[in-house]
Amino acid sequence: MDRVRQKEKQAEMLAHLLDDAIHIPGTAIRFGLDPIIGLIPVAGDILTVLCGSFIILTARRLGVPTKDLTRMTYYQLINGLIGAIPVLGDLYSFGFKSHAKNSAILVRALKQGEGTMCRIVAPSLSLLDIGLVCALTAPIALFAG
């Protein structure tokens, strides 16, 4: 269970870094590196999708249910596609915070599995994982390019 908790913490930390690590003093406004990196045309959008894919891959490796993985993938895809629109997409990333939503889904799914037989394991990456990342990244690269 320690290994699972470690993976969960890594996903939470990445989500925090991408979505709300920076606080504007005197306001409630928080944002992360996602909208900042997204300002770099094409490469920035691809990089943020790749970083966000880590959270989805972690969830998949930890046995999060398919319905939750589907919702996480949807959030990531929407964030990537809208984020690829210059300036408007970066403004959207300030408010949408897909990485934080995905991290919350991951944590919730793991908490629900605690009281029962835990089917959570951490296998190594597979071709399916690589295919998932490519499937998320390719549309963003084409759209941004």
N, C-alpha and C positions, 0 to 999 in steps of 0.2 A: 504494500500500500504506500510505502514511502516513495517508491519510484513513480507511482501514479500522481501523488501529491506534488512531486518535483516537476513533472511534466505540466500539471495544472498551473503551478506557479509561474513557469516559463511562459505559458500562453497568456496568463494575466498580465505579466510584466510587459510582454510585447504589445498587448492591446493598450495598456496604459501609455507606453512610449509613443505609439502611433496615434492615439486618439485624445489623450488629455494630460500629457506630461507638463505642458506649459500653461501657467496661470497668469492672466493679466491682473496685476495688483489693483486692488480697489474695485474689482468687478467679480462676477461669478463666471466669467468667460474662461473656458479651458479649451485647449486644442493640443494636438500632438504633431508629430512629424509627417503624418499622412498628407495634409494639405500643403505643407512646405515642400516636401519631396515631389509632390504632384505638380509643382510649378515647373519642373524640368520637363520639357516636352518629350513625349513618348517614353523615354527611359525612366522617368520619375513615376509615371503611371504603372509601368510594368513592375518596377521595383516595389511599389506599395502593394500591388496584388500578390507578388511573390511572398512578401513579408506576411501579409494577411493569410495566405494559404498555409503557412506554418500552423496557425491556430486550427484550421480545418483538418489538416493532416494529423495533428495531435489528437483532436477529438475522434477522428476515425480510428487511430491506433489504440485509443483508450476504450473503444467499444461504445461510443455514443450512438444512440439509435438512429436509424436511417432518416426518419422524419426530421430529426434535429439537424443532421448533417445536410439534408436538402435545404432547410431554411438558412443554415449558415452559408452554404454555397450561393444561394440566391442573394443574400445580403452582400456577399463579397463581389459577386458579378455586377450587381447594381452599382455598388460603390466604384468599381473599376470602370464600367461603361460611362457613367455620368462623370466620374472623375477625369476621364479622358477629354472632356470638353474644356478647352482652355478657359481659365479664370472662373467661369461658372461652376465647373466641376470641383475646383478647389474650394470655392465657397460652400458648396454642397457638403464636402468632406468635413467642414467645420461642425456641421450640425448632425449629420447622419450617424457618424461614429460606428461604422459596421464592425470594427474590430472589437470594440467594447461589448456590442450586442452578441457577437460570436463567442467571446470569452464568457459572458454571462450564461449563454446556452450551454456551453461546455461544463461550467461549474454546476449549474442546476441539474444537468443530466447525471453528473457524477454523484451529487448529493442524493438523488433519487435512488441510485443503485447501491447506496451504502448499507441499507437495512436488509438486503436480500443476498442471495448467492451472487457474488461479484464476478461478472464475466469480463471484467476489465483486464486486459493484458496489453503489453506494449511490444508488438512484433516489429521487426525491422521494416523499412520502407519496401513497397512492392511496385511492380509496373503499374498497378492501378493507381497508386499514389502519384506517380510521375505523370500518368495520363490525366489525373484530376488537375494537377497544377498546370499542365499544358492546355487543358480545356478552359481553365479560367483565364490564362494569360493570353492565349491566341486572339480571342475577340477584342481584347483591350488593345493589343499591339496593332491589329488591323484597323480598328476604329481610330486610334490615336495617330497612326501613321497616315 
